[in-house]
């Protein structure tokens, strides 16, 4: 018997071959929270009728509908098909991880168009009556925003936000299925953090040479991506359902650092001079196979600090709060962002 609470909540998803054509969900993720919900739009008649004050039920109709919200907030695992989440977060073209040794597989994700991308997502929402876990299934789920974060003494987290075409409660609840022995990346696993150096791309993978290890004590790192889309693509003949959202504005990748004010020249002077620099941040631990650690790596070939506030707030150590944005470095070969995963996942 399930729990009549969030203890029996579940999240399963699968990639759609055709946007909004629902598929059977096959991959389960442990998650912290979600806020996805059905959003109908109603039309109410407003004509005046003598002696009638309130809206009449006979003159209201469902006009259009969609679903939106946070798809989920996840503690970032070292395996367990996080590559599928990153693929849809970025619009990357990777289809199959590359085997680098025995059980270790590599995935390299870079931003691209999200045209045609869609997920079927099913939540198991436990009700107290029964108790019974009720299925809520969404088709045509497209990621419009993502946020990766890791703070002092915390697990690394990934949050995905998106929009869907429709919701149904008629699809049967899928049996929860999870990858076994999934570990989590923590603050302590942040093994590489460099600024500067030279980014170069060969054979589809970006690397950084001569990056300089950050000496500031950094206590928080956040990276956010946003893909603006035209979501209100309703029209005659669609019975209130929207067509596939289309990217219609410049996407952005921005970040934030919280740190002790250790060295003015390390971050603040870059901000003041509007100097471009390379950023690399890696989390790594354990062994995915043949001495290849599980790895989550971010490389941004060009960032510019947009803010780097330092203020005295009392007798304590001064803090530095820095915001940055990623740019195309003009090389023609380097991506704006590379996310690399090394794990035991042989499929996305």
N, C-alpha and C positions, 0 to 999 in steps of 0.2 A: 504494500500500500504506500502511495507517495505521501510526502509531507504536504499539509495544506498551507504552505508558505513558500517563500523564495528558495528554501532549501531543495525543492524539487524543480526549480526553474531550469530551463534548458534553452540552448541556442544552437541550431543546426543550419547549415547553408550549403549551397552548391552553385557553381557557375552555370549560367544559361548559355545555350548555343545561339539562341536568338533572343534579343532583348524582350523582356516581358512574357516570354513563353516559359511558363513555370516548369521546373524539373524537380525530380525527387532529391530532397536534401540528404547529403551523405556524410558531411564533416561536422563534427561537434567541437565547440570551443568552450572552455571554462571562461566565465566572464564575471565582471563586477556589477554591471548595471546596464540598462538600456532604456531608451525613452521613445521608441518607435510607436507611432499611432496613426490610425485611420483618421483622415481629415475630410469630411464631406462639406460641400457648399450647398446651402439651401436658398431657394427663391421664395419669398413671401409676397403675395399680392398686397398692394398698398392702396387699392382703390377705395374711395369713400362710399359708404352706404349709410343712409339715414338711420340713426339710432344704433349703429354698430360701432363699438369702440375698439375691440380687440381684433387681432389677426384671426382669420378663419382657417381651420384645418383643411378645408376643401380647396384652398387657394395657396397651398405650399407644395413644393416639389424639390426633389434632389436634382441639382443642376450639374454638378461635377464633383469629382472626388480624387484623392491621392492619399499617400501615406508618407510621413516624414519623421525625422528625429535622429537621435543617436542610435546607430545600429548596435553598438556595444562598446564598452570600455574593457580592455583585456590587459591582464598582466602578461608581458611579452615573454613567450616561451622560447626555449632554445631549439625546439622542433614543434611538430604538431600543426603543420600547414599554415604557418603565418605568412608564407610566401603567397598564398592565395589572397590574403588580405592586402598585402602590399601591392600585388598586381592590380587589384581593383582600386586601391587608393591612388596609385600613380598613373594607371593606364599603361603599364609596362607590357612589352610584347613577349616576354619569356613564356615558354610553354612547358619546358621540361628541365629540371635541374641537371647540372653537369656533374657526373661522378668524378671526383678528384682523387679518391683513394678508398679502397674497401667500402666502408659504410658511410663515408663522408661525401656529401653532395653540396654543390655551390649554386646559388641563385644570384643573378645580378639584375636588379630592377632599376630602370630609369623612367622619367616621366614621358608620357605620350598622350595621344588623343584617347578619350574614353568612349568614342563612338562605337556602338555595338556592345559595350560592356554591360552586363547585368547579372545580378545574383537573385536566386530564390532564397529567401531567409524565413526560417520558421522558429517562432518562440513557443516554448511550452510554459504557459502561465497557470500556476497552481491556484485553484479555488478552494475555499474552505469546505464547501459542500462536497461530501464524498469521502475524503478529498479527491478531486480529479484535476489532472493537468490538462488544461484546454489549449488546443493548437491555434495559433494565429500565424498565418502564412502570407508572405508578401512576395509579389512577383515584380520584376523589373527594378530591382533595387540597384541604384547607382550611387557610388560614393562621391559626394561633393566636397567634403572637407575631412582632413585627418589631423591628428595631433599625437606626436610622440613626446613623452616626458619621462624624466628620471630625476629624482631629488635625493638629497642626503638621507641615508638610512631607509630608502624605499625601493620597491621593485620598479623596473622599467614598465611603462604602460603605453598602450596604443589605443586611441579612441577614434572610431570612424563615425561620421555623420553622413546622412544621405536622404534620398527620396525614392519612392516606389510608385508604381502605377496603381496598384490595388491591393486589397487585403481580402482574404477568405478565411472563414472558420470551418469550412467543409472538408479541407484536406486532413486526413488522419495524422495523428501525432507520430512522428518518426521515432524509432527506438534510438535513444541517445547513444552515440558512438564517439569515443575519444581515442586519440593517440596515447599510448601508454608511456610512462616514464618521462613525461615532459618536465624539464627543469625550467627555472625562470632566471632571466637576467636581472641582476641587482645593481645598485649603486657601486658596490665593491668590484663589479666586473668591468667597470669602465677602464679598460687597460690602455687605451691610446686616446690622447686628446692633444692635437697639434694645431698650430696656426702657421701660415706661411708655407714656404716650399713651392714646388712646382707640380701641378697636376697634369697627367698625360694619360691618354687612352689608347690601348692596343688590344686587338682581338676582342673588342667589346667590353673591356674591363678597365676602369680608371684606377690609377694608383697615384700616390703622392711621394715625391722624393724630397729629402731635406726639410721636411716639416719640423718645426721647433716645438718641443713639448711645452705646454702651458704650465707656468709656475704658479699662477694664482690659484688659491684654494676655491674651486668652483663647487657650489653646493646644489645647483639646479640647472638643468638643461631642458629646453623645450623647443621642438621643431614642429611647425604647422604648415600644412599645404591646403590651398583653397582653389577649387576649379569652378568659377562662376558659370552657371548654366541657365538657359531659358527653360524654365520648368513648366510654365503655364501654356503648354502647347495643346490647348483644347480646340476643337473645331466641330463643325457639323458632321454628323455621321459616326462620331466616336462614342455616342451614348454616355457622355460624361467622363470617359477615360481620356487621359492625356497621352500624347505621342511621346516618343523617346526624348528626354531632355538633351539639348545641344549646347556645347560649350560656346559661350558668346561674349567672353571678356578675357582679359589677360590673366592667366593663373599666377598665383604667388606662392612662394615658399619663404617663410619668415621664421625667426628664432629668437630665443631669449636665454640669457645667462644670468644667474645669480652667483656672486662671488665675493670674497674678501677683496678689499682694495689693496692689492699686493704690489703692483708695479704699474706706474702711470703709462709707461711706454708700451706695455703688452697689449692693452685694449684701448685705453682712452686716446692715446696719440693716433691710433689708426682711425678712430672715430673723428677726431678733430680735423685730421688731414684728408678725410674721405678716401683713405687708402684701401684698395681692394686687397683681400688676402684669401688664402685657401684654408678651409677648415676640414679636419678629419676627426671623427669621434667613433671609437669602436668599443663594443662590449664583447668579452670573450671569457669562456671558462670550459673546463672539462676536455673531453676528447670525443669528437664525432667519428673518428676513425683514422688510424695510422698517424697519430699525433697531430691531427688537424683539429684545433679547438672549435667548439660551437662558437659562432661569431655572428654578431649583428654590427654592421659597419655603415657609417654615413660619411660620404665625401661630397663636399660642396666646393667645386673648383674656384668659385668667386663669391665672396660675401662682402658686404659693406656694413659697418656698424652705423645704425641710424640714431642711436642714443646710448649714452654710457654715463649715467648719472652717478655722481659721488657727492654725498652730503654728510655733514656731521649732525648726528641725532642724539648725542650724549657722549658719555665716556667710553662706550664700547668700541671695538674694532670697526672701522668704516666698511661699509658695504658698497659694492659696485653692482648696478643693475643695467645690463646692456641688451639692447635690441639690435637685431641684424636682419638683412634680407639677402637672399640668394639671387645671383644674376647669371645670365649667359656670358661666359668669358670671351666669346668671340673667336674661339679657337676653331670652331667648326667640327670638332671631334669630341670635346668634353661635354657631358650632359650637365644640366644645371644641378642635378642631384643624382648620386648613385647610392642605392641601398643594397648592400650585399649580405646574404645569409649563407652561413655554412652550418649544415645540420645533417641529420640522418634521413630527412625527407627525400625520397626518390621521386615524388610527384608534388605538384603544387597543392 
